[in-house]
Amino acid sequence: MDNLISLLQRMNERLAIAAGLLLLGTALVTLFDIIARPLGMSLGGTDELSGYTMAIATSWGIGYALTSLAHVRIDLLRAQCNSRLQAWFDMIAILALAGVATVVAYRVWPVLAKTIQNKATANTTLETPLWIPQSLWLAGWFWFAFSAVIIAASVILFIATGKSDQVNEAAGMRGEA
């Protein structure tokens, strides 16, 4: 399981870099558009594209936050417990997160399906076929749900085999620097 979690972490790091590059590219296009406007050369649609970028980068970036133990958690009670009880709190947290991520990923599909069925385009000058950004958004949610389920399964296995210390590494909290 450690190898699988390590692979998941590496993949999420690469996906986070890709999401960051997408954000950087969008910022550069927006900057160019702002500079070009006084010269009468506006690209138009940068606000629309930046909205798509934010949704896509967020859906892909939350998987990285998960595997980096960067999700916000309130640990008032957890901090007072021994490592075994902390592992149980971590298991409850990752199971809840995996459940929510799976439900959201499942509920995103009907949005895309309806878009494809209606051949919907953005109500803007770009008239972007909405299936394109929504497909990337959906894929990010599916990846996040997949990542969360893999980590949840790992945590259950670690607890079942008495490896409470490994639970903290897979789904615990990042220590303060």
N, C-alpha and C positions, 0 to 999 in steps of 0.2 A: 504493500500500500504506500510505503514511503516513496518508492520510485514513481508511482502514479501521481502522487501529490506533487512531487518535484517536477514532473513533466507538465502538469497542469499549471504550476507556478511559472515555469519557463514560457509556456504558450501564452499565458495571460500577460506576462511582461512584454512579449513581442506584440500582442494585440494592443496593449496600452501604448506602446511606442507608435503603432500605426494610427491609433486614435489621436494621439498627440500631434502627429504629422498632419493629419486631416484638419485638426484645429488650427495648427500653424498655417497651413495652406489657405484656409478660409480667412484667417486674420490678414494674411498678405494680400489676398484678392480684395478684401474689404478696404484695406489701407490704400491699395492702388486705386480703387473706385473713388475713395474720398479725395485723393490727390488729383485724380483725373477730372472730377466734376467741374471745378472752376475752368478747366480747359475745354469743356463741352464734350468730354469723352466718357461719360458715365457708362459703366457696364450694365447697370440695372440688375435687380434681382439678388443683390448680395444679402439683403435681409432675409430673403427666402432661403437661400443656400445656407446661411449661417444657422437658421433654425433647424434645417435638416441635419447639419453637422452636429449641433448640440445634442439632438436626440440620438443620433447614431453613436457619437463618441461616449455619451453617457451609458447607453445600453451595453457597449463593449467594455467600457472602463470599470463598471461595477464588478465584473469578474476579477479584474486585477486588484481592486480594493479588497475583495473577498480573500484571495490567496495571499495577499500581503498583510492580512489581519488588520486592515485599516478601517473597517466599518465601525461606526460609533456604537459603543455599548456602555450601559451604566453598570458599573461593577461594584457598587457599594456593598452588596451582600456577598458577592463572589470573592472579593478581596479578603474577607474575613474567614474563608473556609480553607480546609486542607486541599491538597492537589486532587485527591479523589473526588471530593464534592465539587471542586471547580470543574472537573471533567464532566460531571453530570450537568452543571449549569451550561457549559459549552455545548454539550450535546443538545440540550433543549433549545439553545439559541440557534444552532446550525440547522436543526430540524425545522424550526419556525421559519428561518430564512429560506431554506430549500422549498418549504411548502409555499410560501408567498411567491418566490421566484417562479416556481412551476405554474402556479395559478395565473400569474401575470403573463408568462410566456404563452400559456394556453389561450388566454383571453385576447392576446394580440393577433392571433391568427384570423379571427373573424373580421377584424378591421382590414387586414390585407386582402382577404378573400372578397370582401364587399368592394374594395377598391378595384381589384382585378375584374370582377364581374361587371361593374359599372364603367370600366375604362376611365376612371376618374383622373382628372388632371388638376393641377393647382389653379386656383382662381386668381392668377397673376399674369403678368406679361410673359413670363417664361413658360407658362402652361406645362410645368413639369409633370410627366406621368408619375402619379403618386406611388405606384407600385415599386418604383426604384428606391426611393429613400425608405419606404415602409418595409421593404424586403431586408434591407441592411439593418434597420431598427429591430425587426423581428428576429433576425439571425443573432443579434447581440443578446436579446432576451433569452433565446434558446440556449446560447452558450453559457450565460450566467446561471440559468436553471440547471444545466448539465453540470457545471462546475460545483454548484452548491450541493447537488445530489451526490456527486462523487465524494465530496468532503464529508457529507453527512454519513454516507455508508462507511467511510474510513473511520470516522469517529465512533460509530456503533461497533465496528470490528475491534478498534483499540480498547474500548471499554469492556467488551465481551472477553477479550484476552488479557485483561488486567494491565494494559499499557496506558495508564492515566496520564503519564508524562508526555506521551506522544499526542494526546488529544490537544494539549495546550499549543503544541507546535503546528497542528493542522487547523485548529478552529478556535484557539484561545485568543488572548489579547496580547498585543505587542507591548513590550515593556517600555517604560518611560526612559528616555535618554538622559 
